[in-house]
Amino acid sequence: MQDFKNLQVWQKSHHLTLAVYKESRAFPKEELYALTNQMRRAAASVPTNIAEGCGRGGDPDFGRFLQMAMGSATELEYHLLLAHDLQYLRDDPFKGLTARVVEVKRMLSSLLKKVKTPR
């Protein structure tokens, strides 16, 4: 069992989640229980799954939770695009958040390869 807070991918995904919460505060109130909620949940799911995977028995379980984190990151990537296309997110925040989620996805992919490689 490892401390999830020491993983760089967890740290980056946690800060991404905080940024998503901050940017989504300005979304229309009618989106609070729709897109705002879905986007925040997808963002928070990434570091949550990493943390939960760290608390599991071994690499196979950890890998499964990393896969779920990857799915949530991809979901967030789409929600960002939708928010931008609906004009809830301006260009600069959209580009910045998208770059950050792509970086997290790359890091998850790399960590998944390490976890799946036999030792």
Secondary structure, 3 states (H helix, E strand, C coil): CCCHHHCHHHHHHHHHHHHHHHHHCCCCHHHCCCHHHHHHHHHHHHHHHHHHHHCCCCHHHHHHHHHHHHHHHHHHHHHHHHHHHCCCCCHHHHHHHHHHHHHHHHHHHHHHHHHHCCC
